[in-house]
Amino acid sequence: MELGLMLPMPADLSEPIERFRARHPHWASRPMRSRPHLSIKGGAGLSDDPACLDLLRRITARTAPFEVRLGDLAVFPGEDRVLHLRVESPGWTRLHRTLVDTIARHTNAEMHPLEIAGWIPHVTVLRLTAEALEQRERVFAEAHRTGLPANTSFTARSLSMQHLDAVADWWKPVHTFDLGGPA
């Protein structure tokens, strides 16, 4: 089972992204497979095993809710052509490091190189076609017109373990862990 850890976004911030996706499927290189979220940990070392779930509960119980600042629209370079909202969040960075280091230590799983160094926090809006990338200014203008939640913030209050349903090709929540540490 393919698993990942994500920070859910509040509905008032995720809904404009969903509307943009629905209005512009012609700009997407493939259908999106999840609701808007902020990924924080890939699948290495994750399982639905009680020991792993307990470890995640202990980590999140010691982690206070934290601010996530959504920045400007950008596109990652390279073949992926991911249109995304930049993210700034020291709390995300701390929780990411804690999750990667603790899970690696407890499971001896080999972490993905990007998890060790280089994972860039972001919220994916669309994976763009080559044609959409050539129209970047038009795509950005439409994204701003749609009211994408750039240059705003929210408080991350929970961590969601999700699995990729192979039949539906959609990430589905399987466990939620509330952040509960001291502020």
C-alpha positions, 0 to 999 in steps of 0.5 A: 500500500502506497502511503504518505503524510500530508497537512490538510488545508482548510476548505476556504483555501483548498476550494479555490484551487479545486475550482481552478482545476475543474475549470482548466483540465486542458492545462493539466498533464494528468488528472490530479489525484488528491485534494489540495494539501501540503505533503510532508513525508513520503512513504518510506518507512510508513505502514498501517502497523500499530507501532508506526501509528503509535510513533506518529501519535507520539510525534504529533502529540509533542508538536504544536499547531503551526503557521503555514504561509502560502506564497506566490505561484511558481513552477518547478523547473524540469520535466514535471512542470508543477504549478504550485504555491510556494510555502514558508513554514518553520513549523513544517520544516521542524515536523518534516525533519522530526518525521524523517529522522524518527521514522528512519531511526525506528524502521531502518527504512531508506529515505528518499534523497529529497526527504533527506535534503531538498524537499521543497514545501509547496501546494500543487495546483496543477501538473502543467502540459507543455502547452500550458507552460508556454502560456505561463503568463495566461495561466498565472493571470487566470489563477489570480483571477480565480482567487487562488489563496496566494500570500495568505496563511493558515494554521496546521492543526493535524497530520493526515496519513493517506494511501493511494487507492490504485483502483480510483487513482486517488489519495484517501485519508486513512488516519488523522493525527491532531497536533497537540504540543505546547505552543 
